[in-house]
Amino acid sequence: MKTFVITGLVLVALAASACSAVPGLVPPTPTAVPTAIPTRVPPTNTPAATNTAPRPTTAPAVLPTAGNAVDALSKVFKSWTSVKSFRAKMTIIGQPTGTTEMNLEVVTPDRFHMTSKQMEIVLIGNTVYLKLGNTWQKVPLPQGIDLSLADPKKYADEIAASTDVKLVGVETLDGTPTIIYQYTVNIKGPPAQKITSKVWVGATDNLPRKVESAPTATQKTTILFTDYNANITINPPIP
């Protein structure tokens, strides 16, 4: 699998919820005082109000601690090696290009399908298919195109070389409970950089759900991961 150049990750979060009490029934108020003594009727008991037990929290039973954040995050990328397919959406906001979006489908170990406003690319092994306009052609991999955000080993290497790896908290991301981590990477360059990143990790499947990093003061990169092990097929678009 190709190596990944995004230089940071950060973590995941989740939220908890609870139910309110269910009110009891209230008997109707009489509209007039009776003029005759009514026949005695056994009183009707009003059901007592009951409380609904609160829902269990969506947080995992045991959260990673500051002391084992590196180990916990390393296990995330180890779990990722067993994934057969997934989808990702990368958004880059900032200078010099404004906003750039790229959608990616991945079938491990070496099949990628990338689409953007400018082009469409299918990469199968070492063969690259490029579509500009309405025409497909086989070409060398265009410069500046990196389809390698699927390499767990690259992430693991970054974590091993990073500083200040820590647990940030929990959050529910698009309905998925997640745990958020943060770490800092020193990039030798050139140019030399110090980048702090966050990664949101699914609390139940231990897989990345979101990555955020700021390579420069004027740029922010966000990657959203979805559809793990979905039925994705990537075939050559031309013979």
C-alpha beads as a LAMMPS data file, in Angstrom:
LAMMPS data file: protein, C-alpha beads

239 atoms
238 bonds

1 atom types
1 bond types

-500.0 500.0 xlo xhi
-500.0 500.0 ylo yhi
-500.0 500.0 zlo zhi

Masses

1 110.0

Atoms # bond

1 1 1 0.000 0.000 0.000
2 1 1 1.271 3.506 -0.734
3 1 1 2.581 5.711 2.065
4 1 1 0.511 8.546 3.469
5 1 1 1.772 12.126 3.605
6 1 1 -0.784 13.769 5.855
7 1 1 1.303 14.596 8.893
8 1 1 -1.014 14.332 11.790
9 1 1 -3.859 12.664 13.443
10 1 1 -6.129 13.376 16.320
11 1 1 -8.815 11.675 18.147
12 1 1 -12.207 10.667 18.778
13 1 1 -15.041 11.584 20.994
14 1 1 -18.434 10.465 22.227
15 1 1 -21.503 11.733 24.000
16 1 1 -23.949 10.335 26.594
17 1 1 -27.704 10.763 26.999
18 1 1 -30.406 10.066 29.586
19 1 1 -34.186 9.799 29.758
20 1 1 -36.520 12.036 31.771
21 1 1 -39.231 10.710 34.136
22 1 1 -42.635 9.686 32.774
23 1 1 -45.403 11.724 34.511
24 1 1 -48.363 9.994 36.118
25 1 1 -51.976 10.371 35.043
26 1 1 -54.058 13.205 36.568
27 1 1 -57.829 12.663 37.198
28 1 1 -60.205 15.104 35.453
29 1 1 -61.476 18.125 37.439
30 1 1 -65.309 18.100 38.138
31 1 1 -67.212 20.763 36.227
32 1 1 -70.153 21.212 38.724
33 1 1 -71.131 20.344 42.279
34 1 1 -73.753 17.485 42.250
35 1 1 -77.261 18.400 43.562
36 1 1 -78.001 14.930 44.915
37 1 1 -75.948 12.573 46.980
38 1 1 -74.452 10.180 44.453
39 1 1 -74.306 6.462 44.878
40 1 1 -70.997 5.567 46.471
41 1 1 -68.527 4.387 43.881
42 1 1 -65.262 2.750 44.865
43 1 1 -62.416 5.223 44.253
44 1 1 -60.220 4.694 41.241
45 1 1 -56.554 4.638 42.060
46 1 1 -54.407 7.018 40.053
47 1 1 -51.304 5.264 38.755
48 1 1 -48.221 6.499 40.510
49 1 1 -45.621 8.280 38.415
50 1 1 -42.795 6.038 37.383
51 1 1 -39.244 6.939 36.539
52 1 1 -37.582 5.582 33.431
53 1 1 -34.087 4.338 34.146
54 1 1 -31.422 6.420 32.394
55 1 1 -29.893 4.965 29.273
56 1 1 -26.381 3.669 29.606
57 1 1 -23.704 6.089 28.503
58 1 1 -22.230 5.634 25.048
59 1 1 -18.737 6.025 26.413
60 1 1 -16.539 2.924 26.410
61 1 1 -16.294 1.018 29.666
62 1 1 -12.602 1.835 30.035
63 1 1 -11.078 4.963 28.523
64 1 1 -7.387 5.084 27.658
65 1 1 -5.327 7.051 30.138
66 1 1 -2.604 9.580 29.493
67 1 1 -0.037 6.914 30.320
68 1 1 -1.158 4.465 27.636
69 1 1 -2.349 6.829 24.882
70 1 1 0.566 5.825 22.628
71 1 1 -0.234 2.118 22.998
72 1 1 -3.947 2.707 22.477
73 1 1 -3.417 4.730 19.327
74 1 1 -0.882 2.233 17.991
75 1 1 -3.507 -0.511 18.360
76 1 1 -5.895 1.568 16.253
77 1 1 -3.604 1.336 13.228
78 1 1 -2.927 -2.313 13.881
79 1 1 -6.690 -2.955 13.754
80 1 1 -6.815 -1.027 10.491
81 1 1 -4.567 -3.557 8.765
82 1 1 -7.427 -6.076 8.749
83 1 1 -9.808 -3.759 6.855
84 1 1 -10.602 -4.882 3.299
85 1 1 -12.176 -1.664 1.968
86 1 1 -13.365 1.802 2.960
87 1 1 -14.207 5.273 1.679
88 1 1 -12.610 8.582 2.598
89 1 1 -13.269 12.247 1.906
90 1 1 -10.395 14.716 2.157
91 1 1 -11.025 18.443 2.413
92 1 1 -8.183 20.972 2.329
93 1 1 -9.124 24.528 3.300
94 1 1 -6.747 27.465 2.994
95 1 1 -4.104 28.983 0.820
96 1 1 -3.007 28.782 -1.895
97 1 1 -5.892 26.843 -3.474
98 1 1 -8.895 27.858 -1.357
99 1 1 -10.983 24.711 -0.764
100 1 1 -10.076 21.402 -2.395
101 1 1 -12.102 18.193 -1.998
102 1 1 -11.219 14.639 -2.958
103 1 1 -13.319 11.480 -2.590
104 1 1 -11.519 8.178 -2.371
105 1 1 -12.539 4.523 -2.491
106 1 1 -9.989 1.962 -1.354
107 1 1 -9.844 -1.799 -1.785
108 1 1 -6.761 -3.147 -0.061
109 1 1 -4.019 -3.759 -0.756
110 1 1 -3.510 -1.669 -3.903
111 1 1 -6.732 -0.457 -5.552
112 1 1 -7.778 3.203 -5.369
113 1 1 -10.485 5.252 -7.055
114 1 1 -10.159 9.012 -6.610
115 1 1 -12.523 11.709 -7.868
116 1 1 -12.275 15.488 -7.680
117 1 1 -13.562 18.437 -9.692
118 1 1 -10.416 18.402 -11.786
119 1 1 -9.948 14.702 -12.570
120 1 1 -10.729 11.065 -11.879
121 1 1 -8.023 8.493 -11.201
122 1 1 -8.039 4.717 -10.858
123 1 1 -4.868 3.151 -9.483
124 1 1 -4.518 -0.637 -9.643
125 1 1 -1.122 -1.861 -8.559
126 1 1 1.359 0.200 -10.567
127 1 1 -1.094 1.007 -13.368
128 1 1 -2.661 4.461 -13.382
129 1 1 -5.799 5.397 -15.316
130 1 1 -6.551 9.122 -15.641
131 1 1 -9.755 10.745 -16.832
132 1 1 -9.710 14.386 -17.925
133 1 1 -12.970 15.480 -19.516
134 1 1 -14.618 12.379 -20.985
135 1 1 -11.533 10.375 -21.972
136 1 1 -9.659 7.703 -19.996
137 1 1 -5.976 7.028 -20.618
138 1 1 -3.100 5.147 -19.011
139 1 1 -0.475 7.527 -17.626
140 1 1 2.319 7.790 -15.073
141 1 1 1.027 8.865 -11.669
142 1 1 0.544 12.673 -11.915
143 1 1 2.737 14.799 -9.686
144 1 1 1.038 16.103 -6.572
145 1 1 -1.512 13.285 -6.478
146 1 1 -1.241 11.145 -3.342
147 1 1 -3.698 8.283 -2.970
148 1 1 -1.913 6.805 0.025
149 1 1 -3.972 7.906 3.014
150 1 1 -4.764 4.246 3.574
151 1 1 -1.445 3.080 4.970
152 1 1 -1.728 2.108 8.657
153 1 1 2.042 1.607 8.904
154 1 1 2.687 5.227 7.954
155 1 1 0.360 6.383 10.741
156 1 1 1.984 4.013 13.209
157 1 1 5.441 5.308 12.280
158 1 1 4.283 8.874 12.854
159 1 1 2.903 7.995 16.282
160 1 1 6.146 6.247 17.234
161 1 1 8.127 9.341 16.258
162 1 1 5.681 11.858 17.741
163 1 1 5.754 13.853 20.956
164 1 1 3.003 14.752 23.402
165 1 1 0.589 11.946 22.473
166 1 1 -2.485 12.293 24.660
167 1 1 -6.157 11.500 25.110
168 1 1 -8.289 14.577 24.423
169 1 1 -11.787 13.307 25.223
170 1 1 -14.864 11.647 23.775
171 1 1 -17.459 12.773 21.226
172 1 1 -20.289 11.408 19.113
173 1 1 -19.321 11.896 15.476
174 1 1 -22.190 11.470 12.988
175 1 1 -23.904 9.107 15.453
176 1 1 -20.746 7.096 16.142
177 1 1 -19.192 7.234 19.643
178 1 1 -15.540 8.152 19.263
179 1 1 -12.407 8.734 21.333
180 1 1 -10.189 11.692 20.405
181 1 1 -6.399 11.650 20.519
182 1 1 -3.876 14.359 19.809
183 1 1 -0.187 14.217 18.986
184 1 1 2.616 16.371 17.669
185 1 1 5.065 15.435 14.920
186 1 1 8.357 17.131 14.124
187 1 1 8.948 17.074 10.374
188 1 1 12.600 17.458 9.385
189 1 1 11.653 18.832 5.982
190 1 1 12.677 20.826 4.183
191 1 1 10.944 22.865 5.349
192 1 1 11.077 21.783 8.996
193 1 1 7.634 21.726 10.592
194 1 1 6.007 21.005 13.920
195 1 1 2.448 19.797 13.355
196 1 1 -0.205 18.932 15.928
197 1 1 -2.975 16.637 14.742
198 1 1 -6.129 14.952 16.031
199 1 1 -7.720 11.609 15.234
200 1 1 -11.235 10.449 16.097
201 1 1 -11.373 6.670 16.710
202 1 1 -14.544 4.558 16.783
203 1 1 -15.163 3.433 20.369
204 1 1 -16.651 0.093 19.303
205 1 1 -14.521 -0.917 16.293
206 1 1 -11.238 0.895 17.122
207 1 1 -10.958 2.320 13.582
208 1 1 -10.184 5.901 12.504
209 1 1 -13.248 8.030 11.756
210 1 1 -11.738 11.465 11.304
211 1 1 -8.301 13.050 11.043
212 1 1 -7.553 16.755 11.360
213 1 1 -4.246 18.541 10.926
214 1 1 -2.952 22.001 10.111
215 1 1 0.223 21.685 8.013
216 1 1 0.546 25.487 7.949
217 1 1 -0.982 28.442 9.781
218 1 1 -3.226 29.112 6.774
219 1 1 -4.206 25.547 5.875
220 1 1 -6.352 22.840 7.462
221 1 1 -6.753 19.255 6.258
222 1 1 -9.690 17.049 7.293
223 1 1 -10.194 13.395 6.328
224 1 1 -13.436 11.537 7.075
225 1 1 -13.399 7.703 6.938
226 1 1 -16.593 5.704 6.320
227 1 1 -17.933 2.392 4.977
228 1 1 -15.318 0.061 6.414
229 1 1 -15.471 -3.368 4.729
230 1 1 -18.213 -2.187 2.374
231 1 1 -18.807 -3.986 -0.923
232 1 1 -16.565 -1.812 -3.121
233 1 1 -15.326 -2.883 -6.562
234 1 1 -12.531 -1.099 -8.435
235 1 1 -11.808 -2.348 -11.955
236 1 1 -9.821 -0.908 -14.891
237 1 1 -11.999 1.640 -16.745
238 1 1 -10.361 0.755 -20.079
239 1 1 -8.577 -2.370 -21.417

Bonds

1 1 1 2
2 1 2 3
3 1 3 4
4 1 4 5
5 1 5 6
6 1 6 7
7 1 7 8
8 1 8 9
9 1 9 10
10 1 10 11
11 1 11 12
12 1 12 13
13 1 13 14
14 1 14 15
15 1 15 16
16 1 16 17
17 1 17 18
18 1 18 19
19 1 19 20
20 1 20 21
21 1 21 22
22 1 22 23
23 1 23 24
24 1 24 25
25 1 25 26
26 1 26 27
27 1 27 28
28 1 28 29
29 1 29 30
30 1 30 31
31 1 31 32
32 1 32 33
33 1 33 34
34 1 34 35
35 1 35 36
36 1 36 37
37 1 37 38
38 1 38 39
39 1 39 40
40 1 40 41
41 1 41 42
42 1 42 43
43 1 43 44
44 1 44 45
45 1 45 46
46 1 46 47
47 1 47 48
48 1 48 49
49 1 49 50
50 1 50 51
51 1 51 52
52 1 52 53
53 1 53 54
54 1 54 55
55 1 55 56
56 1 56 57
57 1 57 58
58 1 58 59
59 1 59 60
60 1 60 61
61 1 61 62
62 1 62 63
63 1 63 64
64 1 64 65
65 1 65 66
66 1 66 67
67 1 67 68
68 1 68 69
69 1 69 70
70 1 70 71
71 1 71 72
72 1 72 73
73 1 73 74
74 1 74 75
75 1 75 76
76 1 76 77
77 1 77 78
78 1 78 79
79 1 79 80
80 1 80 81
81 1 81 82
82 1 82 83
83 1 83 84
84 1 84 85
85 1 85 86
86 1 86 87
87 1 87 88
88 1 88 89
89 1 89 90
90 1 90 91
91 1 91 92
92 1 92 93
93 1 93 94
94 1 94 95
95 1 95 96
96 1 96 97
97 1 97 98
98 1 98 99
99 1 99 100
100 1 100 101
101 1 101 102
102 1 102 103
103 1 103 104
104 1 104 105
105 1 105 106
106 1 106 107
107 1 107 108
108 1 108 109
109 1 109 110
110 1 110 111
111 1 111 112
112 1 112 113
113 1 113 114
114 1 114 115
115 1 115 116
116 1 116 117
117 1 117 118
118 1 118 119
119 1 119 120
120 1 120 121
121 1 121 122
122 1 122 123
123 1 123 124
124 1 124 125
125 1 125 126
126 1 126 127
127 1 127 128
128 1 128 129
129 1 129 130
130 1 130 131
131 1 131 132
132 1 132 133
133 1 133 134
134 1 134 135
135 1 135 136
136 1 136 137
137 1 137 138
138 1 138 139
139 1 139 140
140 1 140 141
141 1 141 142
142 1 142 143
143 1 143 144
144 1 144 145
145 1 145 146
146 1 146 147
147 1 147 148
148 1 148 149
149 1 149 150
150 1 150 151
151 1 151 152
152 1 152 153
153 1 153 154
154 1 154 155
155 1 155 156
156 1 156 157
157 1 157 158
158 1 158 159
159 1 159 160
160 1 160 161
161 1 161 162
162 1 162 163
163 1 163 164
164 1 164 165
165 1 165 166
166 1 166 167
167 1 167 168
168 1 168 169
169 1 169 170
170 1 170 171
171 1 171 172
172 1 172 173
173 1 173 174
174 1 174 175
175 1 175 176
176 1 176 177
177 1 177 178
178 1 178 179
179 1 179 180
180 1 180 181
181 1 181 182
182 1 182 183
183 1 183 184
184 1 184 185
185 1 185 186
186 1 186 187
187 1 187 188
188 1 188 189
189 1 189 190
190 1 190 191
191 1 191 192
192 1 192 193
193 1 193 194
194 1 194 195
195 1 195 196
196 1 196 197
197 1 197 198
198 1 198 199
199 1 199 200
200 1 200 201
201 1 201 202
202 1 202 203
203 1 203 204
204 1 204 205
205 1 205 206
206 1 206 207
207 1 207 208
208 1 208 209
209 1 209 210
210 1 210 211
211 1 211 212
212 1 212 213
213 1 213 214
214 1 214 215
215 1 215 216
216 1 216 217
217 1 217 218
218 1 218 219
219 1 219 220
220 1 220 221
221 1 221 222
222 1 222 223
223 1 223 224
224 1 224 225
225 1 225 226
226 1 226 227
227 1 227 228
228 1 228 229
229 1 229 230
230 1 230 231
231 1 231 232
232 1 232 233
233 1 233 234
234 1 234 235
235 1 235 236
236 1 236 237
237 1 237 238
238 1 238 239
